[in-house]
Amino acid sequence: VQLQASGGGLVQAGGSLRLSCAASEDRFRDSSVGWYRQAPGKLREWVTTFAIGGATNYADSVKGRFTISRDNAKNTAYLLMNNLKPEDTAVYYCRLFKFNIWGQGTLVTVSS
């Protein structure tokens, strides 16, 4: 399985972006999926997970602003990011947990 992340870009603080993570195979639906991010000079951190059973979890820093979803018919996960802040600036990666597969990352830059 391969993952292709997209949707990053430059946005002003308070704006929104939607990231996509498209999987190459139907095995996508057999795994929980998550998003991580890595800011410049920092370690990669977990952002959110959409479990295979439907439960979602969020890091405290994004709770209430970010929403993860998935469309198994399209083998795609999404991350809707609202009310973006400069501290959300990072490369965002998606991950399929069961196969420990990562997407290539998409850069989100939030200007103040």
TIGU-336352 format. One record per residue (C-alpha): residue number from 1; x, y, z; residue in one letter. Coordinates in steps of 0.25 Angstrom, whole numbers, plus 5000, padded with zeros to 4 digits. Last residue first. Example, Ala and Ser with C-alpha at 12.3 -4.5 7.8 and 13.67 -1.06 7.14 Angstrom:
// residues 2
<rec 2 <5055 4996 5029> 's'>
<rec 1 <5049 4982 5031> 'a'>
END
This chain:
// residues 112
<rec 112 <5001 5142 5045> 's'>
<rec 111 <5005 5132 5034> 's'>
<rec 110 <5001 5118 5034> 'v'>
<rec 109 <5009 5108 5026> 't'>
<rec 108 <5005 5094 5023> 'v'>
<rec 107 <5014 5085 5016> 'l'>
<rec 106 <5010 5071 5011> 't'>
<rec 105 <5016 5058 5015> 'g'>
<rec 104 <5021 5046 5008> 'q'>
<rec 103 <5011 5037 5013> 'g'>
<rec 102 <5014 5027 5024> 'w'>
<rec 101 <5012 5012 5025> 'i'>
<rec 100 <5012 5004 5038> 'n'>
<rec 99 <5004 4993 5032> 'f'>
<rec 98 <4993 4993 5043> 'k'>
<rec 97 <4995 5008 5046> 'f'>
<rec 96 <4993 5014 5033> 'l'>
<rec 95 <5000 5028 5034> 'r'>
<rec 94 <4997 5042 5029> 'c'>
<rec 93 <5008 5052 5029> 'y'>
<rec 92 <5007 5067 5031> 'y'>
<rec 91 <5019 5076 5029> 'v'>
<rec 90 <5018 5087 5039> 'a'>
<rec 89 <5012 5101 5042> 't'>
<rec 88 <5001 5099 5053> 'd'>
<rec 87 <5008 5108 5062> 'e'>
<rec 86 <5004 5120 5052> 'p'>
<rec 85 <4989 5117 5056> 'k'>
<rec 84 <4979 5110 5047> 'l'>
<rec 83 <4964 5113 5051> 'n'>
<rec 82 <4960 5101 5043> 'n'>
<rec 81 <4967 5088 5039> 'm'>
<rec 80 <4960 5078 5031> 'l'>
<rec 79 <4968 5065 5031> 'l'>
<rec 78 <4964 5055 5021> 'y'>
<rec 77 <4966 5040 5019> 'a'>
<rec 76 <4964 5033 5005> 't'>
<rec 75 <4962 5019 5000> 'n'>
<rec 74 <4951 5025 4991> 'k'>
<rec 73 <4940 5015 4996> 'a'>
<rec 72 <4947 5016 5010> 'n'>
<rec 71 <4944 5030 5011> 'd'>
<rec 70 <4951 5035 5024> 'r'>
<rec 69 <4950 5047 5034> 's'>
<rec 68 <4958 5055 5043> 'i'>
<rec 67 <4954 5068 5048> 't'>
<rec 66 <4963 5079 5053> 'f'>
<rec 65 <4959 5092 5061> 'r'>
<rec 64 <4952 5086 5074> 'g'>
<rec 63 <4964 5078 5078> 'k'>
<rec 62 <4976 5083 5071> 'v'>
<rec 61 <4986 5085 5083> 's'>
<rec 60 <4979 5075 5091> 'd'>
<rec 59 <4983 5064 5081> 'a'>
<rec 58 <4971 5057 5075> 'y'>
<rec 57 <4964 5044 5076> 'n'>
<rec 56 <4954 5038 5067> 't'>
<rec 55 <4946 5025 5068> 'a'>
<rec 54 <4940 5019 5056> 'g'>
<rec 53 <4944 5004 5058> 'g'>
<rec 52 <4956 5005 5049> 'i'>
<rec 51 <4961 5016 5057> 'a'>
<rec 50 <4962 5030 5052> 'f'>
<rec 49 <4974 5036 5058> 't'>
<rec 48 <4979 5050 5061> 't'>
<rec 47 <4991 5059 5063> 'v'>
<rec 46 <5003 5051 5066> 'w'>
<rec 45 <5016 5058 5067> 'e'>
<rec 44 <5029 5058 5059> 'r'>
<rec 43 <5040 5064 5066> 'l'>
<rec 42 <5044 5079 5065> 'k'>
<rec 41 <5053 5087 5057> 'g'>
<rec 40 <5043 5091 5047> 'p'>
<rec 39 <5029 5086 5051> 'a'>
<rec 38 <5026 5071 5049> 'q'>
<rec 37 <5012 5066 5047> 'r'>
<rec 36 <5004 5054 5049> 'y'>
<rec 35 <4991 5049 5043> 'w'>
<rec 34 <4985 5036 5046> 'g'>
<rec 33 <4978 5024 5040> 'v'>
<rec 32 <4973 5011 5046> 's'>
<rec 31 <4974 4999 5036> 's'>
<rec 30 <4966 4989 5028> 'd'>
<rec 29 <4960 5000 5020> 'r'>
<rec 28 <4973 5004 5014> 'f'>
<rec 27 <4974 4990 5009> 'r'>
<rec 26 <4966 4995 4997> 'd'>
<rec 25 <4979 4999 4990> 'e'>
<rec 24 <4987 5012 4986> 's'>
<rec 23 <4983 5020 4998> 'a'>
<rec 22 <4979 5035 4997> 'a'>
<rec 21 <4982 5044 5008> 'c'>
<rec 20 <4975 5058 5007> 's'>
<rec 19 <4978 5071 5014> 'l'>
<rec 18 <4967 5081 5016> 'r'>
<rec 17 <4971 5095 5019> 'l'>
<rec 16 <4965 5106 5027> 's'>
<rec 15 <4968 5121 5031> 'g'>
<rec 14 <4969 5127 5044> 'g'>
<rec 13 <4984 5130 5042> 'a'>
<rec 12 <4986 5132 5028> 'q'>
<rec 11 <4988 5121 5018> 'v'>
<rec 10 <5000 5115 5010> 'l'>
<rec 9 <4999 5101 5005> 'g'>
<rec 8 <4996 5086 5008> 'g'>
<rec 7 <4985 5079 5001> 'g'>
<rec 6 <4992 5066 4997> 's'>
<rec 5 <4997 5053 5004> 'a'>
<rec 4 <4999 5040 4995> 'q'>
<rec 3 <4999 5027 5002> 'l'>
<rec 2 <5005 5014 4997> 'q'>
<rec 1 <5000 5000 5000> 'v'>
END
